[in-house]
Amino acid sequence: MQKPITELAKLKDINEACSYATKGISLIRKSYSSILAISDLVTPTLKQAVNSHDNYFKMSHKELRQAIDERETTLYSTICILRELGELAMNIDQDTADVEGTIGEINDIATGVNAGINQVLNRNNGVSDSINPVSNDENSKGAADHE
């Protein structure tokens, strides 16, 4: 009877893992929102730079130099922004992997708790655990049969 009690005590572990997964999802949303905000800010500036139809032949030397400098600054800024977007994408990838791992842990703990409950139920019904091993399919069916 000690094992089922130990398994039931793992419900606290499930709660902690769910809390961790929730924090991970929050981090993913934050990175995702940052990517959208950066995109919304940068797109109009880049469109303006591409769509400007300066007549370079009518510009003075000084005006031409200023136009080229502005384009170089725009390109450099775009590189910096793309680098930041890449870092945010890597954050999303890492946070998603963390959440996936946490969900796997929750599943493992829940499977153990379910197996512990089924052991208690089987003992109360006089069924030996070695004769009637519990499968995940039986665990799912048992939960649905109670309704």
C-alpha positions as CSV (number, residue, x, y, z in Angstrom):
1,M,0.0,0.0,0.0
2,Q,3.0,2.3,0.4
3,K,3.6,2.6,-3.4
4,P,0.1,3.9,-4.3
5,I,0.4,6.6,-1.5
6,T,3.8,7.6,-2.9
7,E,2.3,7.8,-6.4
8,L,-0.6,9.9,-5.3
9,A,1.9,12.3,-3.6
10,K,3.3,12.9,-7.0
11,L,0.2,15.0,-7.8
12,K,2.1,17.9,-6.4
13,D,4.8,17.2,-9.0
14,I,2.2,17.5,-11.7
15,N,1.1,20.8,-10.3
16,E,4.6,22.2,-10.2
17,A,5.3,20.9,-13.8
18,C,2.1,22.5,-15.0
19,S,3.2,25.8,-13.4
20,Y,6.6,25.5,-15.1
21,A,5.0,24.8,-18.5
22,T,2.7,27.8,-18.1
23,K,5.7,30.0,-17.5
24,G,7.4,28.6,-20.6
25,I,4.4,29.3,-22.7
26,S,4.4,32.8,-21.3
27,L,8.0,33.3,-22.5
28,I,7.1,31.9,-25.9
29,R,4.3,34.4,-26.2
30,K,6.5,37.2,-25.1
31,S,9.1,36.4,-27.8
32,Y,6.4,35.9,-30.4
33,S,4.9,39.3,-29.6
34,S,8.3,40.9,-29.8
35,I,8.8,39.4,-33.3
36,L,5.4,40.8,-34.4
37,A,6.1,44.2,-33.0
38,I,9.5,44.5,-34.6
39,S,8.1,43.4,-37.9
40,D,5.3,46.0,-37.7
41,L,7.8,48.7,-37.0
42,V,10.5,47.8,-39.5
43,T,8.3,47.0,-42.6
44,P,7.1,50.5,-43.3
45,T,10.6,51.9,-43.0
46,L,12.0,49.3,-45.4
47,K,9.2,49.8,-47.9
48,Q,9.8,53.5,-47.9
49,A,13.5,53.0,-48.5
50,V,12.8,50.6,-51.4
51,N,10.1,52.7,-53.0
52,S,11.9,56.0,-52.9
53,H,12.6,57.0,-56.5
54,D,15.4,59.4,-56.1
55,N,16.9,60.7,-59.4
56,Y,20.5,60.2,-58.6
57,F,21.6,61.9,-61.8
58,K,20.1,65.2,-60.7
59,M,21.6,65.1,-57.2
60,S,24.6,67.0,-56.2
61,H,27.7,65.2,-54.9
62,K,26.7,66.1,-51.3
63,E,23.0,64.9,-51.8
64,L,24.2,61.7,-53.4
65,R,26.6,61.0,-50.6
66,Q,23.8,61.6,-48.0
67,A,21.4,59.3,-49.9
68,I,24.0,56.5,-50.0
69,D,24.8,57.0,-46.3
70,E,21.1,56.7,-45.5
71,R,20.8,53.5,-47.5
72,E,23.8,52.0,-45.7
73,T,22.4,53.0,-42.3
74,T,19.1,51.3,-43.3
75,L,20.9,48.2,-44.4
76,Y,23.0,48.0,-41.2
77,S,19.8,48.6,-39.0
78,T,18.1,45.8,-40.9
79,I,21.0,43.5,-40.2
80,C,20.8,44.3,-36.5
81,I,17.0,43.7,-36.5
82,L,17.3,40.4,-38.3
83,R,19.9,39.3,-35.8
84,E,17.5,40.2,-33.0
85,L,14.7,38.3,-34.7
86,G,17.0,35.3,-35.0
87,E,17.7,35.4,-31.3
88,L,14.0,35.6,-30.5
89,A,13.3,32.7,-32.8
90,M,16.0,30.7,-30.9
91,N,14.4,31.6,-27.6
92,I,11.1,30.3,-28.9
93,D,12.7,27.1,-30.0
94,Q,14.4,26.6,-26.6
95,D,11.3,27.5,-24.6
96,T,9.1,25.2,-26.8
97,A,11.5,22.3,-26.2
98,D,11.4,23.0,-22.4
99,V,7.5,23.0,-22.5
100,E,7.6,19.7,-24.5
101,G,9.9,18.2,-21.9
102,T,7.7,19.3,-19.1
103,I,4.6,17.9,-20.8
104,G,6.4,14.6,-21.1
105,E,7.2,14.7,-17.4
106,I,3.6,15.4,-16.6
107,N,2.5,12.5,-18.7
108,D,5.0,10.2,-17.0
109,I,3.9,11.3,-13.5
110,A,0.2,11.0,-14.4
111,T,0.8,7.5,-15.9
112,G,2.5,6.5,-12.6
113,V,-0.3,7.9,-10.5
114,N,-2.9,6.1,-12.7
115,A,-1.0,2.8,-12.4
116,G,-0.8,3.3,-8.6
117,I,-4.6,3.9,-8.4
118,N,-5.3,0.9,-10.6
119,Q,-3.1,-1.3,-8.3
120,V,-5.2,-0.3,-5.3
121,L,-8.4,-0.9,-7.2
122,N,-7.1,-4.3,-8.4
123,R,-6.1,-5.3,-4.9
124,N,-9.5,-4.3,-3.6
125,N,-11.1,-6.5,-6.3
126,G,-8.8,-9.4,-5.4
127,V,-6.9,-9.2,-8.7
128,S,-3.1,-9.8,-8.6
129,D,-0.9,-7.2,-10.3
130,S,1.3,-9.8,-11.8
131,I,-1.7,-11.5,-13.4
132,N,-3.4,-8.4,-14.7
133,P,-0.8,-5.8,-15.7
134,V,-2.2,-2.3,-16.3
135,S,-1.9,-0.7,-19.7
136,N,-2.3,2.9,-20.7
137,D,-5.4,1.9,-22.7
138,E,-7.0,0.4,-19.7
139,N,-6.2,3.6,-17.7
140,S,-8.0,5.7,-20.2
141,K,-11.0,3.4,-20.4
142,G,-11.3,3.3,-16.6
143,A,-11.5,7.1,-16.4
144,A,-14.3,7.1,-19.0
145,D,-16.3,4.3,-17.4
146,H,-16.9,6.3,-14.2
147,E,-19.3,8.6,-15.9
